[in-house]
Amino acid sequence: MLRKDLGLATLVVTVGFVVALINPRFLSPVNLANTANLIGLFGLFSIAEAFVIVTAGIELSVGSVIALLGVLFIDMIANGVPWPVAALIVLALGAVIGLLHGWLITRLRLQPFVVTLCGLLIYRGTARFYTADGTAGFKFGSSFPTLEWLVTGRTWGVPHSAVAFLFVAVLAWFVLHRTVFGRHLFAVGKNEEAARYSGINTRRVIVSAYVICAVLTAVSAIFFAMYTRSVQPSSHGNFYELYGIAAAVLGGFSLRGGEGSIVGVCLGVILLQELQNLVNLLGIPSSLNFAVMGSVILFGVIADTQFDRYRTAKRHAATRASLGKPR
């Protein structure tokens, strides 16, 4: 994975250099701060998506969960619920959603694609029904100084969303790459049946991955709700799941499971934001952002497939060579 991370880091630096040459405004303090803020916002749920993908699963309801929980969070604090209580309720609801997805996948043996696709439709529809297809927002003059400083504030020019993203990334790196639970996640993604026969509680591992994903998505929902200060359920969070998948695939997470690097996901998020920044600075229609994300996912899957074939062929060649050696 180190080779992949280094290659992606080189690509990030190269794209950043090219963007700066095309438009020097890219390196302006204001643009860098805004880009860092977006990296933090989108990075939180991209890391969440990675925890599911490493188990050979998929989470397609991220954007809808962000919309639903964002609506509920704004509605609660706008109607007098203390924001710490509202935040805990949103995080608890995220955990319940993760538990539900994990239970349906492990107990009823439903496909993750089907479960989360249904979730995408259910949560988006519920958010639209809750607001009567309107917009959830704060009343004129509403102010939440402490919450706003924690979520949308900046320290020495660094957005707190970026700080939160860095904290979550470090914690996720430790969990995924330095703990027994992380090794179990990789083992389940590589071969669930073999992991089960080796004594790993695969059901618990998979459910835990979906709970972690949903809770981090809930955190992201709070950040996005305070960033936009209003939530239109029909459009808020649209296609965010594709962004998270793209960042994870770019970061080396195979859609077949069992592979990936948190450092790679972070670099993938940065690269996607650089590309979107390039689109904006060049005055290209923002609708092409989706084309960029689709192309990135396609390129990442093709590269992952080809790399896997090359590695498999190399391993088979080494095996044949060792068997052909005289004893």
C-alpha positions as CSV (number, residue, x, y, z in Angstrom):
1,M,0.0,0.0,0.0
2,L,3.0,2.3,0.6
3,R,3.7,2.3,-3.1
4,K,0.1,3.2,-3.9
5,D,0.1,6.0,-1.3
6,L,3.3,7.5,-2.7
7,G,2.0,7.4,-6.2
8,L,-1.2,9.1,-5.2
9,A,0.7,11.7,-3.2
10,T,2.8,12.5,-6.3
11,L,-0.4,12.8,-8.3
12,V,-1.9,15.2,-5.7
13,V,1.2,17.4,-5.8
14,T,1.3,17.3,-9.6
15,V,-2.3,18.3,-10.0
16,G,-2.0,21.0,-7.4
17,F,1.1,22.4,-9.3
18,V,-0.8,22.3,-12.6
19,V,-3.9,24.1,-11.1
20,A,-1.6,26.7,-9.5
21,L,0.0,27.4,-12.9
22,I,-3.3,27.7,-14.7
23,N,-4.7,30.0,-12.0
24,P,-2.5,31.4,-9.3
25,R,-5.6,32.2,-7.2
26,F,-5.5,28.5,-6.2
27,L,-2.7,29.3,-3.7
28,S,-4.4,32.3,-2.2
29,P,-4.9,32.1,1.5
30,V,-8.7,32.4,1.1
31,N,-8.9,29.7,-1.5
32,L,-6.6,27.3,0.5
33,A,-8.7,27.8,3.6
34,N,-12.0,27.2,1.7
35,T,-10.5,24.1,0.1
36,A,-9.3,22.8,3.4
37,N,-12.8,23.3,4.8
38,L,-14.3,21.3,2.0
39,I,-11.7,18.6,2.4
40,G,-12.7,18.3,6.0
41,L,-16.4,18.2,5.3
42,F,-16.2,15.6,2.5
43,G,-13.3,13.7,4.2
44,L,-15.4,12.7,7.3
45,F,-17.9,10.6,5.4
46,S,-15.2,9.3,2.9
47,I,-13.4,7.7,5.8
48,A,-16.8,6.3,7.0
49,E,-17.3,4.7,3.5
50,A,-13.9,3.2,3.7
51,F,-14.7,1.1,6.8
52,V,-17.5,-0.6,4.9
53,I,-15.7,-1.0,1.6
54,V,-12.8,-2.8,3.3
55,T,-15.3,-5.6,4.4
56,A,-16.3,-6.0,0.7
57,G,-19.5,-4.1,1.5
58,I,-20.9,-0.8,0.1
59,E,-22.9,2.1,1.7
60,L,-25.1,3.9,-0.8
61,S,-27.2,5.8,1.7
62,V,-24.6,8.2,3.0
63,G,-26.0,11.3,1.3
64,S,-29.6,10.5,2.4
65,V,-28.5,9.9,6.0
66,I,-26.7,13.3,5.9
67,A,-30.0,14.9,4.7
68,L,-32.2,13.2,7.2
69,L,-30.0,13.7,10.2
70,G,-29.2,17.2,9.1
71,V,-32.9,18.0,9.0
72,L,-33.5,16.5,12.5
73,F,-30.5,18.3,14.0
74,I,-31.5,21.7,12.7
75,D,-35.1,21.2,13.7
76,M,-34.1,20.2,17.3
77,I,-31.8,23.1,18.0
78,A,-34.1,25.6,16.3
79,N,-36.9,24.5,18.6
80,G,-35.0,24.8,21.9
81,V,-33.2,21.5,22.3
82,P,-29.7,22.1,23.7
83,W,-27.2,21.4,20.9
84,P,-25.2,18.9,22.9
85,V,-28.4,16.8,23.5
86,A,-29.3,17.2,19.8
87,A,-25.9,16.1,18.7
88,L,-26.0,13.0,21.0
89,I,-29.4,12.1,19.6
90,V,-28.2,12.4,16.0
91,L,-25.1,10.3,16.8
92,A,-27.4,7.7,18.4
93,L,-29.7,7.6,15.4
94,G,-26.6,7.1,13.2
95,A,-25.6,4.1,15.3
96,V,-29.2,2.7,15.0
97,I,-29.0,3.1,11.2
98,G,-25.7,1.3,11.2
99,L,-27.0,-1.5,13.4
100,L,-30.1,-1.9,11.2
101,H,-27.9,-2.2,8.0
102,G,-25.5,-4.6,9.6
103,W,-28.3,-6.8,11.0
104,L,-30.1,-7.0,7.6
105,I,-26.8,-7.9,5.9
106,T,-25.5,-10.4,8.4
107,R,-28.7,-12.0,9.8
108,L,-31.0,-11.9,6.8
109,R,-28.1,-12.3,4.4
110,L,-29.3,-9.5,2.2
111,Q,-26.8,-7.9,-0.3
112,P,-25.2,-4.6,1.0
113,F,-26.0,-3.0,-2.3
114,V,-29.8,-3.7,-1.9
115,V,-29.9,-2.8,1.8
116,T,-28.2,0.6,1.4
117,L,-29.9,1.4,-1.9
118,C,-33.3,0.9,-0.1
119,G,-31.9,3.1,2.7
120,L,-31.0,5.8,0.2
121,L,-34.6,6.0,-0.9
122,I,-36.2,5.6,2.6
123,Y,-34.1,8.2,4.4
124,R,-34.4,10.7,1.6
125,G,-38.2,10.2,1.5
126,T,-38.5,10.4,5.2
127,A,-36.6,13.7,5.3
128,R,-38.8,15.2,2.6
129,F,-41.9,14.0,4.4
130,Y,-40.7,15.4,7.7
131,T,-40.3,18.9,6.2
132,A,-43.3,18.6,3.9
133,D,-40.8,18.9,1.1
134,G,-39.7,22.3,2.4
135,T,-36.4,23.6,3.8
136,A,-35.3,23.1,7.3
137,G,-33.4,26.2,8.6
138,F,-32.8,28.5,11.5
139,K,-35.1,31.4,12.3
140,F,-33.8,34.8,11.4
141,G,-31.3,36.0,13.9
142,S,-30.7,32.6,15.5
143,S,-27.2,32.2,16.9
144,F,-25.4,29.3,18.5
145,P,-21.9,30.9,19.2
146,T,-20.3,27.8,20.8
147,L,-21.6,25.3,18.3
148,E,-20.8,27.6,15.4
149,W,-17.3,28.1,16.6
150,L,-16.7,24.4,17.2
151,V,-18.1,23.3,13.8
152,T,-17.6,26.2,11.4
153,G,-14.9,28.3,13.2
154,R,-11.3,28.6,12.4
155,T,-8.1,28.6,14.5
156,W,-5.1,30.4,13.1
157,G,-6.9,30.3,9.7
158,V,-7.4,26.5,9.8
159,P,-11.1,25.4,9.5
160,H,-12.2,23.2,12.4
161,S,-13.8,20.8,9.9
162,A,-10.2,20.1,8.6
163,V,-9.1,19.6,12.2
164,A,-11.9,17.2,12.9
165,F,-11.0,15.3,9.7
166,L,-7.4,15.1,10.7
167,F,-8.4,13.8,14.1
168,V,-10.8,11.2,12.7
169,A,-8.2,10.2,10.1
170,V,-5.5,9.5,12.7
171,L,-8.0,7.6,14.9
172,A,-9.2,5.6,11.8
173,W,-5.6,4.8,10.8
174,F,-4.8,3.5,14.2
175,V,-8.0,1.4,14.4
176,L,-7.6,0.0,10.9
177,H,-3.9,-0.6,10.7
178,R,-2.8,-1.1,14.3
179,T,-5.5,-3.1,16.1
180,V,-6.8,-6.6,16.1
181,F,-10.2,-5.3,15.0
182,G,-8.6,-3.7,12.0
183,R,-6.9,-6.9,11.0
184,H,-10.3,-8.6,11.4
185,L,-11.9,-6.1,9.0
186,F,-9.3,-6.8,6.4
187,A,-9.6,-10.6,6.9
188,V,-13.4,-10.5,6.5
189,G,-13.1,-8.4,3.4
190,K,-10.5,-10.7,1.9
191,N,-12.4,-13.9,2.5
192,E,-15.3,-13.9,4.9
193,E,-15.7,-17.7,5.1
194,A,-12.0,-18.3,5.8
195,A,-12.1,-15.6,8.5
196,R,-15.1,-17.3,10.1
197,Y,-13.4,-20.7,10.1
198,S,-10.3,-19.0,11.7
199,G,-12.4,-18.0,14.7
200,I,-13.4,-14.4,13.8
201,N,-16.9,-13.4,14.6
202,T,-17.6,-12.1,11.1
203,R,-21.1,-10.9,11.9
204,R,-19.9,-8.7,14.7
205,V,-17.1,-7.3,12.6
206,I,-19.4,-6.4,9.7
207,V,-22.1,-4.9,11.9
208,S,-19.4,-2.8,13.7
209,A,-18.1,-1.6,10.3
210,Y,-21.6,-0.3,9.4
211,V,-22.1,1.3,12.8
212,I,-18.8,3.1,12.5
213,C,-19.7,4.3,9.1
214,A,-23.1,5.5,10.1
215,V,-21.8,7.3,13.3
216,L,-19.1,9.1,11.3
217,T,-21.8,10.0,8.7
218,A,-23.9,11.5,11.5
219,V,-20.9,13.6,12.6
220,S,-20.6,14.7,9.0
221,A,-24.3,15.6,8.9
222,I,-23.9,18.0,11.8
223,F,-20.9,19.7,10.1
224,F,-22.8,20.0,6.8
225,A,-26.0,21.3,8.6
226,M,-24.1,24.1,10.3
227,Y,-22.1,24.8,7.2
228,T,-25.2,25.3,5.0
229,R,-27.4,26.5,7.9
230,S,-30.4,25.1,6.0
231,V,-31.2,21.7,4.6
232,Q,-33.3,21.1,1.5
233,P,-34.0,17.4,1.7
234,S,-34.6,16.9,-2.0
235,S,-31.0,17.9,-2.8
236,H,-28.9,18.1,0.4
237,G,-26.2,15.4,0.2
238,N,-27.1,14.2,-3.3
239,F,-24.4,11.9,-4.7
240,Y,-22.2,12.3,-1.6
241,E,-22.0,8.5,-1.4
242,L,-20.4,8.5,-4.8
243,Y,-17.8,11.0,-3.6
244,G,-17.0,8.8,-0.7
245,I,-16.7,5.7,-2.9
246,A,-14.5,7.6,-5.3
247,A,-12.1,8.8,-2.6
248,A,-11.9,5.3,-1.1
249,V,-11.2,3.7,-4.5
250,L,-8.6,6.3,-5.3
251,G,-7.0,5.6,-1.9
252,G,-6.5,2.0,-2.7
253,F,-9.6,0.4,-1.2
254,S,-10.6,-2.4,-3.5
255,L,-14.4,-2.8,-4.0
256,R,-13.7,-6.6,-3.6
257,G,-12.6,-5.8,0.0
258,G,-9.6,-6.7,2.0
259,E,-7.4,-3.8,0.8
260,G,-7.0,-0.1,1.6
261,S,-5.2,2.6,3.4
262,I,-6.6,5.5,5.4
263,V,-3.7,7.7,4.2
264,G,-4.8,6.9,0.7
265,V,-8.4,7.9,1.4
266,C,-7.2,11.3,2.7
267,L,-5.1,11.8,-0.4
268,G,-8.1,10.7,-2.5
269,V,-10.3,13.4,-0.9
270,I,-7.6,16.0,-1.5
271,L,-7.2,15.0,-5.1
272,L,-11.0,15.2,-5.7
273,Q,-11.2,18.7,-4.1
274,E,-8.3,19.8,-6.3
275,L,-10.1,18.6,-9.4
276,Q,-13.3,20.4,-8.3
277,N,-11.3,23.5,-7.5
278,L,-9.8,23.3,-11.0
279,V,-13.3,23.1,-12.5
280,N,-14.4,26.2,-10.5
281,L,-11.3,28.2,-11.3
282,L,-11.5,27.5,-15.0
283,G,-15.2,28.6,-15.1
284,I,-16.3,25.1,-16.2
285,P,-20.0,24.4,-15.5
286,S,-20.3,22.8,-12.0
287,S,-22.5,20.1,-13.5
288,L,-19.3,18.5,-14.8
289,N,-18.3,17.8,-11.2
290,F,-20.4,14.6,-11.5
291,A,-18.6,13.7,-14.7
292,V,-15.3,14.2,-13.0
293,M,-16.3,11.9,-10.1
294,G,-17.7,9.2,-12.4
295,S,-14.5,9.3,-14.4
296,V,-12.4,9.1,-11.3
297,I,-14.3,6.0,-10.0
298,L,-14.0,4.3,-13.4
299,F,-10.3,5.0,-13.6
300,G,-9.8,3.8,-10.1
301,V,-11.6,0.5,-10.6
302,I,-9.8,-0.1,-13.9
303,A,-6.4,0.6,-12.3
304,D,-7.3,-1.6,-9.3
305,T,-8.4,-4.5,-11.6
306,Q,-5.3,-4.3,-13.7
307,F,-3.0,-4.0,-10.7
308,D,-4.7,-7.1,-9.1
309,R,-4.2,-9.0,-12.4
310,Y,-0.6,-8.0,-12.6
311,R,0.0,-9.0,-9.0
312,T,-1.7,-12.3,-9.4
313,A,0.2,-13.1,-12.5
314,K,3.5,-12.2,-10.8
315,R,2.6,-14.4,-7.8
316,H,1.8,-17.3,-10.1
317,A,5.0,-16.8,-12.0
318,A,7.0,-16.9,-8.8
319,T,5.2,-20.0,-7.7
320,R,5.9,-21.8,-10.9
321,A,9.6,-20.7,-10.7
322,S,9.9,-22.1,-7.2
323,L,8.3,-25.4,-8.2
324,G,10.7,-25.7,-11.1
325,K,13.8,-25.3,-9.0
326,P,15.8,-28.5,-8.6
327,R,15.9,-29.9,-5.0
